[in-house]
Amino acid sequence: MNTASADPSSSVRLESDGAKPGRLFLGCPVQASAAWVGSLFSSRDRSRWLREYSQVFNTVEGNSTFYGLPVLDTVRRWAAETADGFRFCLKWPKAVSHDFPLGDQPVVTRQFLDILSVLHEANRLGPSFLQLGPAFSGRQFDRLVAFLKTLPREFPQAVEVRHADWFDRCEKECAIDDALRELHVDRVLFDSRALFSRPPSDEAEVVSQQRKPRSPHRVTVTGRRPFLRFIGRNAVSDIDPWIEEWAPVVAGWLKNGLDSYVFTHTPDDAFAPEFARRFHERLRPLVPGLSALPPGAGKQPSRPRQLNLFGD
């Protein structure tokens, strides 16, 4: 058994006995919310939030890069403020994935790759995800493959598709899955079944049901880093049936040595950390050596306890 580590990201690593298991990367769709003050965050000082977030969760979706790219100094600051082992999973800019055909925005593509390079050099880079619009159909398959082949292999990538062509369980779905496997690119798994399981209970759920797609459920793995975007509800207990379904799937990925990325979404971001904790607690009995998540800087346990942390 490895000795305990001070690395907060180790709290979601596994004790390895023989073959090395995969690492669990668990996080939220954003890295900061004022609603997390008093639980995840210790104060309203925003300059501390990213550091405190990374002491509990070891990855985050970078959805803001879909709308605009940060300057490189900001990205360097992100890397410096996060715990060892943390991974940023940045979303490709909208200008590349939606507004123009893939490959027709070389300047923006280069700027985004420069950002990934900074994170890669700092050992903070997780899979970037290319979310293709609902109009991106099977007719554009060759363009997608050509674009992916231009990307540096050292930068892990994942692709999220939404057009019905990619869910036909036949020619087009097989084609994209085979191509992603060949290119060592992961297919983003987007599960919104819980969100649409009943009518909305508040305004945030109304908006979320209007914006989120009802993509067919898949558990397809095409690379070494399965990537799940798990969409829930604000009443987190309502998500339990889908947590029960996904927990053994993710446990299987980990046991097979796959570094697995799971992002818990709720219509109101205030509840995303609670969803993540609930998923993590359900996963723990299925994966020996997976220890409890730290409580968060704003919420200390009632009495001291020794976390079971395993480094690698």
C-alpha positions as CSV (number, residue, x, y, z in Angstrom):
1,M,0.0,0.0,0.0
2,N,1.3,3.5,-0.8
3,T,1.7,6.0,2.0
4,A,-0.7,8.8,2.4
5,S,-0.1,11.8,0.2
6,A,-0.7,15.5,0.8
7,D,-1.8,15.9,-2.8
8,P,-5.6,16.7,-2.7
9,S,-6.1,15.1,-6.1
10,S,-5.0,11.8,-4.6
11,S,-8.3,11.7,-2.8
12,V,-9.8,10.4,-6.1
13,R,-7.0,8.0,-7.0
14,L,-7.0,4.4,-6.3
15,E,-4.9,1.9,-4.4
16,S,-3.2,-0.2,-7.0
17,D,-2.6,-3.9,-6.4
18,G,-0.9,-5.3,-9.5
19,A,-2.2,-3.7,-12.7
20,K,-2.4,0.0,-12.3
21,P,-6.0,1.2,-12.2
22,G,-7.2,4.4,-13.9
23,R,-7.6,7.7,-12.1
24,L,-10.9,9.3,-11.5
25,F,-11.2,12.9,-12.5
26,L,-14.4,14.3,-11.0
27,G,-15.6,17.9,-11.2
28,C,-18.2,20.5,-12.0
29,P,-19.0,22.5,-15.2
30,V,-17.6,25.7,-13.6
31,Q,-14.8,26.3,-11.1
32,A,-16.5,29.1,-9.1
33,S,-20.0,30.0,-7.9
34,A,-20.9,32.4,-5.1
35,A,-23.4,29.8,-3.9
36,W,-20.5,27.6,-2.8
37,V,-19.3,30.1,-0.2
38,G,-19.6,28.4,3.2
39,S,-19.3,24.9,1.8
40,L,-16.7,24.6,-0.8
41,F,-15.2,28.1,-0.3
42,S,-14.1,29.7,2.9
43,S,-14.9,33.3,2.0
44,R,-16.2,35.6,-0.7
45,D,-12.7,36.4,-1.7
46,R,-12.8,35.2,-5.4
47,S,-9.0,35.1,-5.6
48,R,-9.1,32.0,-3.4
49,W,-11.9,30.1,-5.1
50,L,-10.0,28.2,-7.8
51,R,-7.3,27.1,-5.3
52,E,-10.0,25.9,-2.8
53,Y,-12.0,24.2,-5.6
54,S,-8.9,22.2,-6.6
55,Q,-8.5,21.0,-3.0
56,V,-11.7,19.0,-3.4
57,F,-12.2,18.3,-7.1
58,N,-9.4,17.5,-9.5
59,T,-10.8,18.7,-12.8
60,V,-13.2,21.2,-14.2
61,E,-15.0,21.8,-17.5
62,G,-13.7,25.0,-19.1
63,N,-17.0,26.1,-20.8
64,S,-16.0,29.8,-20.9
65,T,-13.5,29.2,-23.7
66,F,-16.5,28.4,-26.0
67,Y,-17.3,32.1,-25.9
68,G,-13.9,33.7,-25.7
69,L,-10.3,32.9,-25.0
70,P,-8.3,34.1,-22.0
71,V,-4.9,35.6,-22.3
72,L,-2.0,33.3,-21.7
73,D,-1.1,35.0,-18.4
74,T,-4.5,34.1,-17.1
75,V,-4.0,30.5,-18.1
76,R,-0.6,30.4,-16.4
77,R,-2.3,31.8,-13.2
78,W,-4.9,29.0,-13.4
79,A,-2.1,26.4,-13.5
80,A,-0.2,28.0,-10.6
81,E,-3.3,28.2,-8.4
82,T,-4.4,24.6,-8.7
83,A,-3.3,21.5,-6.8
84,D,-0.9,19.0,-8.3
85,G,-2.7,16.5,-10.5
86,F,-5.5,19.0,-11.4
87,R,-6.8,18.9,-15.0
88,F,-8.5,21.6,-17.1
89,C,-10.9,20.3,-19.8
90,L,-11.4,23.2,-22.0
91,K,-14.2,23.5,-24.6
92,W,-13.2,24.4,-28.1
93,P,-14.2,27.9,-29.2
94,K,-17.5,28.4,-30.8
95,A,-15.9,30.1,-33.8
96,V,-14.2,26.8,-34.6
97,S,-16.9,24.3,-33.7
98,H,-20.1,26.1,-34.7
99,D,-19.7,29.4,-36.6
100,F,-17.5,28.2,-39.4
101,P,-16.6,24.8,-41.0
102,L,-13.9,23.0,-39.0
103,G,-10.5,24.1,-40.2
104,D,-11.7,27.4,-41.5
105,Q,-10.5,29.4,-38.4
106,P,-6.7,28.8,-38.3
107,V,-6.0,31.8,-36.2
108,V,-8.5,30.9,-33.4
109,T,-7.4,27.3,-33.6
110,R,-3.8,28.3,-33.1
111,Q,-4.7,30.6,-30.2
112,F,-6.6,27.7,-28.5
113,L,-3.7,25.3,-29.1
114,D,-1.3,27.9,-27.5
115,I,-3.5,27.8,-24.4
116,L,-3.4,24.0,-24.3
117,S,0.3,24.2,-24.6
118,V,0.6,26.3,-21.5
119,L,-1.5,23.8,-19.5
120,H,0.3,20.8,-21.0
121,E,3.7,22.2,-19.9
122,A,2.3,22.8,-16.4
123,N,0.9,19.2,-16.3
124,R,-2.6,20.6,-16.0
125,L,-4.1,19.5,-19.3
126,G,-7.1,17.1,-19.5
127,P,-9.0,16.3,-22.7
128,S,-10.3,19.3,-24.6
129,F,-13.8,18.7,-25.9
130,L,-15.0,19.7,-29.3
131,Q,-18.7,20.0,-29.1
132,L,-20.2,19.9,-32.6
133,G,-23.5,21.7,-33.3
134,P,-26.8,19.9,-33.9
135,A,-26.4,20.7,-37.7
136,F,-23.1,18.9,-37.9
137,S,-24.2,15.7,-39.7
138,G,-22.7,12.6,-41.2
139,R,-22.2,14.4,-44.4
140,Q,-19.3,16.3,-42.7
141,F,-17.6,13.2,-41.4
142,D,-14.5,13.6,-43.7
143,R,-14.1,17.2,-42.5
144,L,-14.2,16.1,-38.9
145,V,-11.5,13.4,-39.4
146,A,-9.3,15.7,-41.4
147,F,-9.5,18.4,-38.7
148,L,-8.7,15.9,-35.9
149,K,-5.7,14.7,-37.8
150,T,-4.2,18.2,-37.7
151,L,-4.2,18.4,-33.9
152,P,-1.1,17.6,-31.8
153,R,-1.2,14.1,-30.5
154,E,0.1,15.1,-27.1
155,F,-3.0,17.2,-26.4
156,P,-5.8,14.8,-25.5
157,Q,-9.1,15.4,-27.3
158,A,-12.8,14.4,-27.0
159,V,-15.6,15.0,-29.4
160,E,-19.3,15.6,-28.5
161,V,-21.8,15.0,-31.4
162,R,-25.4,16.0,-31.3
163,H,-26.9,15.3,-34.8
164,A,-29.1,12.2,-35.1
165,D,-26.8,10.7,-37.7
166,W,-24.2,9.9,-35.1
167,F,-26.7,7.9,-33.1
168,D,-28.1,5.6,-35.9
169,R,-26.5,2.5,-34.4
170,C,-25.5,1.8,-37.9
171,E,-23.2,3.1,-40.6
172,K,-22.5,6.7,-39.4
173,E,-22.3,5.9,-35.8
174,C,-19.9,3.0,-36.5
175,A,-17.9,5.2,-38.8
176,I,-17.3,7.9,-36.2
177,D,-16.6,5.5,-33.4
178,D,-14.1,3.6,-35.5
179,A,-12.4,6.9,-36.6
180,L,-12.2,8.2,-33.0
181,R,-10.6,4.9,-31.9
182,E,-8.1,5.0,-34.6
183,L,-7.2,8.6,-33.7
184,H,-7.2,7.9,-29.9
185,V,-9.9,10.5,-29.4
186,D,-12.6,10.0,-26.8
187,R,-16.3,10.3,-27.5
188,V,-18.0,12.6,-25.1
189,L,-20.9,10.8,-23.4
190,F,-23.8,13.2,-22.7
191,D,-26.6,11.9,-20.5
192,S,-29.5,14.3,-19.9
193,R,-32.1,11.6,-19.1
194,A,-32.5,12.7,-15.4
195,L,-33.1,16.3,-16.4
196,F,-36.0,15.3,-18.7
197,S,-37.4,12.6,-16.4
198,R,-40.1,14.9,-15.1
199,P,-41.4,18.5,-15.7
200,P,-39.2,21.3,-14.4
201,S,-39.6,22.2,-10.8
202,D,-38.1,25.8,-11.0
203,E,-37.0,28.4,-13.5
204,A,-33.5,27.1,-13.7
205,E,-34.8,23.7,-14.8
206,V,-37.2,25.4,-17.3
207,V,-34.2,27.1,-19.0
208,S,-32.0,23.9,-18.8
209,Q,-34.7,21.8,-20.5
210,Q,-35.0,24.4,-23.2
211,R,-31.2,24.5,-23.9
212,K,-30.0,21.0,-23.3
213,P,-30.4,18.3,-26.0
214,R,-31.9,14.9,-25.4
215,S,-29.1,13.0,-27.0
216,P,-29.5,9.2,-27.0
217,H,-27.8,7.4,-24.1
218,R,-24.5,5.8,-24.9
219,V,-21.6,4.2,-22.9
220,T,-19.2,4.0,-25.9
221,V,-15.5,4.2,-25.1
222,T,-13.2,5.1,-28.0
223,G,-10.1,6.2,-26.2
224,R,-8.2,6.0,-22.9
225,R,-10.0,8.8,-21.2
226,P,-13.8,8.2,-21.1
227,F,-15.5,11.6,-20.7
228,L,-19.0,11.8,-19.2
229,R,-21.1,14.9,-19.0
230,F,-23.8,13.9,-16.5
231,I,-26.8,16.3,-16.5
232,G,-29.0,16.1,-13.4
233,R,-31.6,18.1,-11.5
234,N,-31.5,20.6,-8.7
235,A,-33.1,18.1,-6.3
236,V,-30.1,15.9,-6.3
237,S,-31.8,12.9,-4.8
238,D,-33.9,12.7,-8.0
239,I,-30.8,11.7,-9.9
240,D,-30.2,8.6,-7.8
241,P,-31.5,6.1,-10.4
242,W,-29.1,7.3,-13.0
243,I,-26.2,7.5,-10.5
244,E,-27.0,3.8,-9.7
245,E,-26.7,3.1,-13.4
246,W,-23.5,5.0,-14.1
247,A,-21.5,4.1,-11.0
248,P,-20.7,0.5,-12.0
249,V,-19.9,1.7,-15.6
250,V,-17.3,4.2,-14.3
251,A,-16.0,1.7,-11.8
252,G,-15.4,-0.7,-14.7
253,W,-13.5,1.9,-16.6
254,L,-11.2,2.6,-13.7
255,K,-10.6,-1.1,-13.0
256,N,-9.6,-1.5,-16.7
257,G,-6.9,1.2,-16.3
258,L,-8.8,4.1,-18.0
259,D,-8.5,7.6,-16.6
260,S,-12.1,8.6,-16.4
261,Y,-13.6,12.1,-16.5
262,V,-17.0,12.8,-14.9
263,F,-18.6,16.2,-14.8
264,T,-21.8,16.7,-12.8
265,H,-24.2,19.3,-14.1
266,T,-27.3,20.7,-12.4
267,P,-29.5,23.4,-13.9
268,D,-28.5,25.7,-11.0
269,D,-24.7,25.4,-10.5
270,A,-25.3,25.8,-6.8
271,F,-26.1,22.0,-6.6
272,A,-23.3,20.7,-8.8
273,P,-20.8,19.9,-6.0
274,E,-23.5,18.0,-4.0
275,F,-24.3,16.0,-7.1
276,A,-20.6,15.2,-7.5
277,R,-20.3,14.1,-3.9
278,R,-23.3,11.9,-4.2
279,F,-21.9,10.2,-7.3
280,H,-18.5,9.8,-5.6
281,E,-20.0,8.2,-2.5
282,R,-21.9,5.7,-4.6
283,L,-18.8,4.9,-6.5
284,R,-16.6,4.3,-3.5
285,P,-17.9,0.8,-2.5
286,L,-17.4,-0.4,-6.1
287,V,-13.7,0.8,-6.3
288,P,-11.4,-0.4,-3.5
289,G,-9.0,2.3,-2.4
290,L,-11.2,5.2,-3.5
291,S,-11.2,7.5,-0.5
292,A,-13.7,10.2,0.6
293,L,-13.6,13.6,-0.9
294,P,-12.2,16.4,1.3
295,P,-15.0,18.5,3.0
296,G,-14.1,21.8,1.4
297,A,-12.4,24.9,2.8
298,G,-15.7,26.4,3.9
299,K,-17.0,23.3,5.7
300,Q,-14.7,21.4,8.1
301,P,-15.6,18.0,9.6
302,S,-17.0,18.0,13.1
303,R,-14.0,16.1,14.4
304,P,-10.5,15.3,12.9
305,R,-10.4,12.4,10.6
306,Q,-7.6,10.7,8.6
307,L,-8.3,10.7,4.9
308,N,-7.2,7.6,3.1
309,L,-5.1,9.1,0.3
310,F,-3.1,7.1,-2.2
311,G,-0.4,8.7,-4.3
312,D,1.2,7.2,-7.4
